Amino acid sequence: MWSASACSAAAGLLGALSACSAKLALGADHLRDLCEDVVGEQGGVCEWIHLLLRLCCICLVFLCNAVMWTFFAKALRLSSSSATATVTTTASNFVSSAFLGKVLFGESRALLWWVGISITLCGLLLLHKQTPPSKDESETKKES
């Protein structure tokens, strides 16, 4: 049902979600500001909501990491090469992190970051273009 590439991409996305959850739980007061924007300043209600949201984000860190490792292990099992699964997961994580950082935190990336991710994606394309040797070819190499 799942291909190695899909499992790797899902693992990368879950890793980025885990990092965003950690940043929301432990970072600046993004959650309190969001609560105050939605609810308004109503006698400390946001203090309790803020605490509850932080606890939920901490739980999400552990949940996302557990599911991420499950998908990554499945990608390694389904992939013909561990390098392909690893690079696909890494590239997916980089792209997902950039997207989530922009959407959730208003972050932007420098030109050097875009050059680096472009090179990584080109390498990923090369890895996926390479076809694994057929059984006949691998048997011939073993006999030599």
C-alpha positions, -999 to +999 in steps of 0.1 A: +000+000+000+027+025+010+058+030-012+093+036+002+091+072-011+057+079+005+069+065+038+101+086+036+081+117+028+057+111+056+086+106+080+101+139+070+068+157+074+062+142+108+097+152+119+090+188+109+057+187+127+075+174+158+099+203+157+071+228+152+053+213+182+084+216+203+089+253+192+053+260+202+056+242+235+089+256+246+095+287+225+081+322+227+045+328+236+029+322+202+001+302+218-007+329+244-008+355+217-031+333+196-054+328+226-055+365+233-063+372+197-092+347+196-106+350+231-095+385+241-082+394+275-107+378+298-093+375+334-066+350+330-085+325+308-056+325+284-032+315+311-050+282+315-056+277+278-020+285+272-008+259+297-032+233+282-020+240+247+017+238+257+010+204+273-008+192+241+022+204+220+046+184+243+025+153+238+025+160+200+063+160+200+064+125+214+036+112+192+050+127+160+084+113+168+070+078+174+050+078+142+079+093+123+103+065+133+077+040+124+074+054+089+112+058+085+117+021+095+090+011+070+107+032+043+140+015+051+124-019+048+107-011+015+136+008-001+163-008-022+188+014-006+190+030+029+207+061+013+176+067-008+152+064+022+175+087+043+179+114+017+142+114+008+133+117+045+158+145+049+147+165+019+110+161+029+119+173+064+137+204+050+109+214+027+082+207+053+102+227+079+105+257+055+067+255+047+056+252+083+081+278+095+067+303+070+030+295+077+032+292+115+060+316+125+064+339+095+100+328+090+119+332+057+149+314+043+182+329+030+194+324-006+221+300+006+194+277+022+176+276-012+208+267-029+215+239-005+180+224-007+182+226-045+214+206-045+198+181-021+168+177-043+190+172-074+208+145-056+175+130-046+164+129-082+196+111-092+191+085-065+155+079-076+164+078-113+190+050-107+173+017-112+184-012-090+202-040-108+181-069-119+185-103-104+204-116-134+229-087-132+235-091-095+240-129-099+265-123-127+285-100-105+285-125-077+299-152-100+328-130-112 
